[in-house]
Amino acid sequence: MYNIHSPAVTMTIAGSEATGGAGAQADLRTFQELGTYGTAALTCIVAYNPQDNWNHRLTRIAPEVLEQQLEAIQANFAGQLDTVKLGMMGSVETIDVVANALQSQEWKNVVLDPVLICKGQEPGEAQDTDQALKSKLLPLATVTTPNHFEAEQLSGMTITNLAELKDAARKIYDDSGVAVLAKGGIRLSGPEAVDVFYDGSNLQVLGTPKIGNHAVSGAGCSLAAAVAAELSKGRTALEAAERAKDFVTAGINQRIAAETPYDIMWQGGLRRKPQQVVSPE
């Protein structure tokens, strides 16, 4: 005899980042750490170039191949899969495929990490992609997790302090009807890395002491994936945001050193407490 284990099933639609620091790899580790069964449909493959200052080398996945991935995942977990996290799209064609797939079934939770201005694109193409994301994916989302730059783009506002971050979160919600977790992170001055959650009624500032002064790879991807994982287990959007903030803070606190210009968040931070150094008496 054996038991069928039925964890919540979560899907990420995102790019692959070969070193594992971000993208689908970070999402899948986040899903696993938080107790959900993770699936992934890849939109592109990013391979940093160590011979060119670690710039992005971007290869898009053909739209028909993305369609096949989504078809397989959605058919295999029909009736179980109701939560998806959206990451890097990279092209208008990709966004069209993803929008069609989302509209083919009912979803409880659609978490959009609005990756704007995809690296490796020409400026005009990037602008087209951004507009398609705003018009075709944002309306399908239930939660969005813009970083500082993305919050400015979505709100049309300049954000230099916490009060402006709050205003931007309200503006994004008012324009879209989507709950917002706007990330100030290390971009705003002050001793704390602050994010703002707003869902039309609850406005909550989530703050933790800053850990270093440089961005950490994978933090944004993991935050959105953690929100998705917690939503899939039945938490409210605010509860999911609070849990995700703790998850990412622990991962940044125990980040991994790398040759790239930035360190990498470790998704296992919550299960490994920092060792206490005991001074000799």
C-alpha positions, -999 to 999 in steps of 0.1 A, spaced: 0 0 0 11 36 -6 -4 70 1 -11 96 -26 4 129 -14 -15 159 -26 4 191 -21 -8 223 -38 4 224 -74 20 256 -85 33 267 -119 59 292 -130 60 306 -165 94 322 -166 129 322 -181 156 298 -173 188 314 -158 215 288 -162 234 295 -130 203 290 -110 203 324 -94 170 336 -108 141 327 -130 124 293 -131 152 277 -111 147 301 -82 109 297 -85 110 259 -83 133 259 -53 109 284 -36 79 262 -44 97 232 -29 109 250 2 74 262 9 58 228 4 41 230 -30 47 208 -61 63 231 -87 60 229 -125 77 252 -150 71 264 -185 101 282 -200 98 314 -220 134 320 -227 169 309 -217 194 334 -202 231 326 -201 253 353 -186 285 360 -206 315 359 -183 336 372 -212 315 404 -215 310 417 -180 283 391 -173 258 406 -197 227 387 -207 227 363 -237 190 357 -243 175 329 -264 137 329 -268 117 297 -266 96 293 -298 59 301 -292 48 267 -302 72 251 -278 59 272 -250 23 263 -260 33 226 -258 48 230 -223 17 248 -210 -6 222 -226 12 194 -209 12 210 -175 -24 221 -176 -37 188 -189 -16 167 -164 -29 187 -134 -64 195 -145 -85 203 -115 -55 207 -92 -36 236 -108 -51 269 -98 -20 290 -90 6 304 -114 35 328 -111 44 348 -142 80 360 -146 101 371 -176 81 370 -209 105 386 -233 83 391 -263 48 400 -274 44 366 -290 52 349 -257 27 372 -239 0 362 -263 6 325 -258 6 329 -220 -26 350 -220 -44 324 -241 -33 296 -218 -45 316 -187 -78 322 -203 -83 286 -210 -91 277 -174 -101 292 -141 -74 304 -117 -76 313 -80 -42 330 -80 -22 346 -107 9 363 -94 25 387 -119 62 397 -114 61 424 -140 95 421 -156 97 453 -177 124 463 -202 137 428 -209 175 428 -211 188 418 -245 160 435 -264 161 465 -287 144 496 -272 114 496 -295 108 459 -290 111 462 -253 85 489 -252 61 468 -272 66 439 -248 60 462 -218 28 475 -233 15 440 -241 23 429 -205 3 458 -191 -27 453 -214 -28 415 -216 -14 400 -184 -19 426 -157 -57 424 -161 -55 386 -156 -35 389 -124 -47 387 -88 -14 400 -72 15 419 -88 49 424 -73 67 453 -90 102 464 -80 110 501 -76 115 507 -113 85 487 -123 63 504 -98 73 538 -113 65 525 -148 31 510 -138 20 540 -117 36 568 -138 50 583 -107 85 590 -94 92 571 -62 119 585 -39 105 577 -4 80 555 15 51 579 11 55 579 -27 58 541 -27 25 540 -9 9 564 -34 23 543 -63 8 511 -48 -26 528 -45 -24 541 -80 -15 506 -95 -44 491 -76 -68 518 -87 -58 514 -123 -58 476 -124 -79 463 -95 -49 440 -87 -35 436 -52 0 451 -51 32 443 -33 54 472 -43 91 466 -35 112 495 -23 140 472 -11 174 490 -9 164 516 -34 148 539 -8 169 556 19 167 546 55 177 516 76 150 493 65 142 475 32 105 484 29 78 470 7 42 482 5 11 459 2 -22 473 -9 -54 455 -19 -79 483 -20 -86 483 17 -55 471 36 -23 491 33 6 475 51 43 484 52 66 454 54 100 464 67 131 446 77 166 459 84 187 463 53 212 435 46 240 452 26 237 479 0 236 459 -32 208 440 -50 208 402 -47 200 380 -76 168 360 -73 152 380 -46 124 394 -68 117 361 -85 116 343 -52 93 369 -35 67 365 -62 71 327 -62 67 326 -24 35 347 -26 22 322 -51 31 292 -30 15 307 1 -17 317 -18 -20 281 -31 -20 268 5 -49 291 14 -33 322 29 -47 356 22 -28 379 -1 -15 399 29 -5 368 48 12 355 17 31 388 13 43 388 49 54 352 47 72 359 14 90 389 29 103 366 57 114 340 32 133 364 10 149 382 40 162 349 54 175 340 19 193 373 14 208 370 49 224 337 39 232 346 3 257 327 -19 288 344 -32 294 343 -69 317 357 -96 288 378 -110 287 415 -98 260 404 -73 255 376 -48 227 351 -50 198 346 -27 195 311 -12 160 297 -10 168 275 20 172 304 44 142 297 66 152 262 74 188 270 83 192 295 111 225 314 112 250 299 136 255 318 168 291 326 176 298 320 212 326 342 227 350 323 250 346 333 287 
